[in-house]
Amino acid sequence: MKSAPKHLWVRPAPSLDPAKGLLQFGHHVWPCILGKNGITCQKQEGDMKTPSGRFRLLYGYFRKERTGLITSQLPIKPINEAMGWCDDPHNSNYNRPITLPFESSHEKMNREDRLYDLVVVMDHNYTNRIKNRGSAVFFHLTAEKSYTAGCVAVSPNIMKFLLPQLSQETEMIIQP
């Protein structure tokens, strides 16, 4: 039996729009969207750029009421109303999941725009956090948006195809 590929490769698309990218998994290549300002080797909080590098996939979240049950080799759990993500570099919870309400700057995981109906946390500035190096850099859904704030996003159909094949051994390799 042939084993599944262990890498998701991301690169800019041949386009003048820096937010357009290509994602490759094995022999499959799909369009993806990137940060509004493209890919960078020097990610900074709020720069609207997707960081380049190799990032292990850690775990995921899903909106059960919108997606139904999800199959993945990644640890994955349902999102609830109290889930958020701290994006305040001055807070000790920077780039960590938090419980709402939360006084510092944060993202709400239970979003109306469907971006996080399926979302995977990448090991960008997570295991070894550095203040201002970027937070909430996820692999998530496009939700009809034309760019992200620094994440990598794909259509729901692509994500549903990929999730059962992804594990904590999978790396996303983002090339500038």
N, C-alpha and C positions, 0 to 999 in steps of 0.2 A: 504494500500500500504506500502510495506517495504521500509524504508529509506536506502539510500546508506551509506556504511561505511564512517566514518569520519577520518580514519587513514590509512596512508601508513606505513607499518612496514618494516624496512630494517635491515638486519643482515648479518654477514659474512656467506658465503657458506661453507659447510664442504669440504674444499679444502686447499691445501698448498699455493695457490696463494691468497695473502691478498686483491687483487683487485676484487676478485669474491664475489658477494653477492647474496642475495635473497630478493625480494621485495614482500610483501603480501598486498593485498587489498581485504578485505572480505575473501572469500574462494579461491581466485585466488592467486597463487604463481608463480612468474617468476624469471628468472635470471636477475641480474643487474650487472653493474660494478661500482666499487668504486675507491677511490684514489689509486694510485700505491702502497702506503705504508699502505693501510688498513684504519681502523677506529681508531680515537683517542679521548680521553676526553680532551686533551689540544691542540686544533687546533692553529697552527701558520702559518702566511703567508708563502707560498712557500714550506710547508712541504710535499706536495703530499699526504695528509691524509684527509679522510672524517671525519667531526666532528660528534661525538655522541651527542644525545640530541633530544629535541622535537622542531620542526620548523614548524610554520604555513606557508602555501602557500600563497603568497601575490598577484602575478600577473604573466602574461606570455607574451612571444613574439613568433612570428612565421614568417617564410619566405613565404609570400603569393605566390610567383612565383614557389615555390617548393612544397608546401603543399596544396594549394588552401585555401578556407575559413575554419576556425577552429571553432568548437562549444565547448564552455566551460562555466562553471558558474564562472570561474575566469575572472577578467578583462584581456584581451589579445589583443595585438596590433601588427601590422606588423613591421618587422625590416626594416630599410632603411640603406643606405650607411653611413650616418653620425652618427650612433649609436655605442657607446662604453661603457665600464665599467671601472672605475678607480680602479686599484689595487695597487696604491702607498700609503702606510700607512702614509706618511708625507704630503699628499695633503688633503685639506679640503673636497674634493669630494670622499675620500676613500670609497670604497664599495658602490658606487652610479653610476647610469647611467650618462653618459656624452655625449657631442656632439663632434664629430671629425671635424677637427684636434684638438688634445689635447697634450700638451707638456709633461705631466707626464706619468708614466707607466700605461698602460691600455690594455684591451682586446677589440678587434673588435667584435661586435655582428654579423655583416654580414660576416660570415665565409664561406670559400670555402669548408671546410671538412664536412659540414652538421650537426655538433654537435648541433648547435643552430637553426636548421630548426624549431624545437619546443623546447622551453625552459621555465621553470617555476622558478621564483625567490622565494627562501625560506628565511624565517626570521632568517637566521644565520648571526649574527653580523650586522644586518641591522637596526632594530629599535633602539637598544642600541649599537652603534659602539664602539669598542675598538681597538686602533691601533695595528696592527700585528696579530689580531685574525682570519684573513682569509677574503678574499673577493671573489666575484663572485662564491660562492658556490651555484650551481644551480642543478635543476633536468632537465636533457636534454637527447638528443639522443646519442646512442653509436657510430654511424657512423663508424662501423667496427673497433673501437679502443678496445684495451684490458684492458685499465685502464683510469682513469680520473686524473686531477690534484687535486681532493678533492671533486668532485661532485658525484652525483648519476645519472647513465645513464641507459636507457633501449632502446630496439629496437623501431623503428617508429611505428610498429603495436601495441605494448603494450601502448605506449604513446597515440596513437589515440583512443585506447579503454578507457584509464583512463581519458583523458582531459574532456569529457562531464560530468564526475561524480565528478570532483574536484571543490572545492570552497574555499573561504577564511576561511571557517570553518575547512577545512581539515588540519591535521597536518601530517608531516612526522616524524616518530619516528625512529631514527637511534640508534641501539643497538651495543655496542662494542663486 
